[in-house]
Amino acid sequence: MAKVRITNHALDRASQRLLHRWEAERYPGEGLYSWLWRLANQVGQNITSDAVIWYRGICFAFRKRGKKVILATVY
């Protein structure tokens, strides 16, 4: 299955709202994008249509476009 893609909007929202989570949960040397990508792939791999999914206290909004899974935003 294809990996989740992350929009610039989702990364921007994560930088505004989730920095405290990233700092607490990241692997050593893991940047914000890599952390968000890892979490998005844990939750978004099996979606079959547009979806909003709560995972570990974060709301992930996904879009499904053909075979592509796109993380549109987080909140």
VEXKOLZA-164782 format. One record per residue (C-alpha): residue in one letter; x, y, z. Coordinates in pm, 1 decimal, padded with zeros to 6 digits. Layout:
<A <X Y Z>>
...
//
This chain:
<M <00000.0 00000.0 00000.0>>
<A <00115.9 00353.1 -00077.8>>
<K <00253.7 00569.7 00197.7>>
<V <00054.7 00864.8 00326.8>>
<R <00140.9 01201.4 00175.5>>
<I <00136.1 01510.9 00394.1>>
<T <00014.7 01850.9 00276.5>>
<N <00197.6 02168.3 00365.6>>
<H <-00116.3 02274.1 00550.3>>
<A <-00101.8 01965.8 00775.3>>
<L <00263.8 02028.8 00853.1>>
<D <00193.4 02395.9 00926.7>>
<R <-00091.3 02303.6 01163.1>>
<A <00128.2 02048.4 01338.1>>
<S <00395.0 02315.1 01389.3>>
<Q <00134.5 02543.1 01546.4>>
<R <-00055.7 02292.6 01759.1>>
<L <00152.5 01981.8 01820.4>>
<L <00505.6 02095.7 01900.5>>
<H <00468.3 01988.9 02264.0>>
<R <00363.5 01640.0 02151.2>>
<W <00648.6 01617.1 01900.8>>
<E <00904.7 01720.2 02160.7>>
<A <00774.5 01460.3 02407.1>>
<E <00725.6 01168.8 02164.5>>
<R <00983.3 01200.7 01888.4>>
<Y <01266.9 00959.2 01834.6>>
<P <01616.9 01101.9 01883.7>>
<G <01695.8 01325.0 01587.5>>
<E <01344.3 01292.1 01439.5>>
<G <01212.3 01613.0 01287.0>>
<L <00853.5 01731.5 01296.8>>
<Y <00777.6 01617.2 00941.5>>
<S <00919.0 01269.0 01003.3>>
<W <00727.9 01234.2 01330.5>>
<L <00401.1 01342.7 01167.6>>
<W <00461.1 01115.1 00869.1>>
<R <00525.4 00816.9 01099.5>>
<L <00203.8 00875.3 01294.1>>
<A <-00001.3 00941.0 00979.4>>
<N <00119.5 00614.4 00829.5>>
<Q <00030.4 00423.3 01145.0>>
<V <-00329.8 00540.4 01126.8>>
<G <-00390.0 00615.3 00757.9>>
<Q <-00269.6 00304.2 00577.0>>
<N <-00604.3 00125.5 00560.7>>
<I <-00850.8 00403.3 00489.8>>
<T <-01071.2 00355.1 00186.1>>
<S <-01235.1 00699.2 00163.4>>
<D <-01203.9 01047.7 00309.0>>
<A <-01187.3 01012.5 00686.2>>
<V <-01135.7 01196.3 01012.9>>
<I <-00965.6 00971.8 01266.4>>
<W <-00866.4 01037.1 01627.5>>
<Y <-00540.2 00866.6 01716.8>>
<R <-00338.0 00921.6 02033.6>>
<G <-00530.5 01240.6 02107.0>>
<I <-00470.8 01395.1 01763.3>>
<C <-00739.0 01436.0 01498.6>>
<F <-00609.2 01338.8 01153.1>>
<A <-00813.0 01446.6 00848.9>>
<F <-00736.5 01230.6 00545.2>>
<R <-00839.1 01255.1 00180.7>>
<K <-00839.6 00953.8 -00046.5>>
<R <-00761.0 01029.7 -00411.0>>
<G <-00739.2 00713.5 -00617.9>>
<K <-00462.5 00508.6 -00458.3>>
<K <-00319.9 00812.9 -00279.2>>
<V <-00386.6 00878.4 00088.7>>
<I <-00326.1 01241.2 00179.5>>
<L <-00309.2 01391.2 00527.4>>
<A <-00496.0 01717.2 00472.8>>
<T <-00471.1 01861.0 00824.8>>
<V <-00443.6 01783.8 01194.0>>
<Y <-00630.9 01934.5 01485.9>>
//
